[in-house]
Amino acid sequence: MQMNCINQIPGKILAAEYSKRLNQRLKTLKTQPTLAIIQVGADPASSLYVNLKAEMAREVGLKAEVIKIPLMHSKQEIIAQIHSFNENPNVTGIIIQAPIPELNLSDSIEIFNSIMAAKDVDGLTDHSLGRLWQLKSLTDLASAKLLLSATPMAVLKAIAWVGYAIKRQAEGISAEELKTVSELEKFVNLDEQTFYEFITNTCSGRKVIIINRSNIVGKPISGITGNG
């Protein structure tokens, strides 16, 4: 296999194909899903991320509702807002922009844990993270229907792409052909079992270095690759 297929994962092209596929799937639903994004304070960097998340959500066909809570509000008031979204059947998923300013770790964890597990889009509650570390294999991850934050999920897709590229090149497909629309569509439309098999085959017996230890990126990726 040519090494450039491993070193040059077509991330932007794959992202565009996944966005197109998601948009098509959302159009088949009777009700348009709604993502609630909560930002505490007005940190410029956080505002940028929140706006990007809302923009992308709308591009793929979701409703995005951004709620900005002033820093003067208490922990209890933030949790009350989350509970209102938990109880609202029209809200499908909830994101809290991290880090939450001017709160200690214990209070931040309490706020994240107030999100209903089924609406915990970033997978940051104790329930979501705990279940991730209890899994014995990637097959279990597929069947558990766990919600993972965007970056760990993107890492999974990148790893699966490497496995797919190795297999297709062994079948005689060139590096350039792998970047064609037809090949990208084949990969994006893989069934779940085959997708996780590519990840397992790519990770099996390999050492992975993760330079991050956050609950939203490093720890989930560690749990995922450890189950490969």
N, C-alpha and C positions, 0 to 999 in steps of 0.2 A: 504493500500500500504506500502511496506517496504521502510523505509527512505533511504536505501543505493542507491535506484534508482534515488533519487533526488540529493543526495550528490555526487554521482559518475557518472557524465556524461562522456561517453566514447569518449572524444574529439578527441583523436588521431585516433581512429578507424573510427569515423564519417568523419574526415578530409580526410582520405585515400579513403573512399567510395565516397565522393563528388568529389575528384580529379579524381577518375576513371570515374565517370559519366561525368564530364566536358570534360575529354579527349575523351570519346566516342562521345559526342555531337560535339566537335570541328572537329572530323574526318569526320563528315557529311557535313561540310561547303565546298563550292567551293574554297574559299580563306582563307588562314591561317591568323587570326587576329594578329596585331602587337601592342605591348605595348611599348611606349616610356617612359623611366624613366630618369628624369633629376636630377642630383645632382650638387648643387653649392658648390664649395670648396671640401676639402678632409678630412673632419672630420672622424676619424676612425669608430666611432659608426654608422654614416650615411652610410659610405661605406659598413659596414657589412650588414645593412638593405637592401641597394640597391642590393647587390649581392644575398642576400636571395630571394628578390622579383624576380629578373631576373631568378634565378635558378628554383624557383617554377613555374614561368610563362612557362619556357621551358619544365618543366616536364609534365605539363598538355597539352602541344601542342601549345602554343603561340610562336610567335616570340618576343623576347625581345631585345630592343635596348637601351643601357645605354649611356647617354651623360653626360660627366662631364665638367662643366663650371668652370673655375678658378675664384677665388674670385675677381680678378682685373676687371672682366667684370661688366659693369653697369647694372642697372635695365632694361634699354631700350634694351640692348643686350640680356638679358635673355628673355624678352618678345618677341623679334624678333624671337628667337629660337622656342618659344612656338607657335607663329603665323605660322611659317613654318610647324610645325606638324599639326596645325589646318587645314591648306590648303592642306595637303598631304593626298589623299584618301587612301593611303596604311597604314596609321597610324590609328589604331582603338581606342586606349586609351592613355591618358597621365597622368603620375604621376610626381609630383615634391616632392622630398624628403624634409620633414620638420623636424626641423625648417631650414629656409634659413639663414645662418650665416651672421652677420654684416649688417642686414637690419632691419629697424624699422617695427613695426606692419603694419603701413599704406602701406609701400612699398611691404611688403609680401602679403598683401591682394590684392593689385593691380596685382601682379604677378599671384596669384592663379586665380583671376577673368579673366585673359587673356586666360584661357583655355576654349575652346568651350564646352558648357554644355554637348553635346552628347559624348564628349571624356573625361569628368571629372570623371575618374575612382574612385577617392577618395571622390567625392561628397563635395568638399571644396569651390566651387564657391558660391557667394551670391545667385545665381539662385538655385543651388541644396539645400543649407541649408535653404533658404527661403521657398522653396516649401515643404520641409520636415515639417517645423513648421506650415504650413498652412493646413496640412492634418487633417481630423477630425477622422479618424479611420485607423486601419491597412489594412482594405479592400481598402481604398484609396491609401495606400502605394503600394499595389500590382498592382492596375490599373494605377498608375502614372508612373510606370517603372523608378523610381528614382535609380540613382547609389549611393550605399553606400560603404563606405570604409570597409576594410576587418574585422576589429575588431567588429564594430556594426553588420555587417552581421553574424559574428560568434556567437555573443550574441543572435541574433534572432534564429539561428539554435539550440543553446543550450536550449533556452526557449521552442521552438517547440518540442524538444526531450523530455523535462520533461512532456509536455502535452500528447505527444504520449505514453510515458512510463506509465503514469497514466491510460490512456484509455486501453492499452493493458493488464496491470495487472488486471484491473477490468474485463477483458474478460478471465482471467485465465492464462495469460502468466507469467512465472517466471522471476525473475531478470536476471538469467543466460541466459534464452532463448532470452531475449531482446538484448543480445550481439552477437547473432548468425548472420551469413551473411545474411540469409533470412530476418530477422527482420530489420537489418540495411538497406538492399536494399529497403524494403518496405517504410521505413521512408525517405530515400534519394530521392525516386521516387514519393513522394507525389505530387499531383497536387497543384498548387499555392494557390487555395482557401482553401483547407484543411490544408495546411501548416500554413496559417495565422489564420485560425480558432483555431488551437492548441495554437498559441501564445496568441491570444485574450483570450481564456478560461483560460490559465495559469496566465496571468497578471491581469485579471479583478478583481477589488476590493482589490488588494494587494499594499503594499507600497514597493517602490524600492529605495535602497540607491546606488547612483553612486558616487564613489570617484574619480572624474576626471571632468575637465571642458573644455577640449580641443575641438577644432572644428572637429577633426578627430575621437575622441572617445566619450568623455563625453556628449557633446551637442547632437550628433545624437542619442545616446542611450537614452538620456532623452526625446528627441522628439518621439522616437519609443515607449518606454514603456509608455509614457504619453498618447499615442493613443491606448494603449491596453485596 
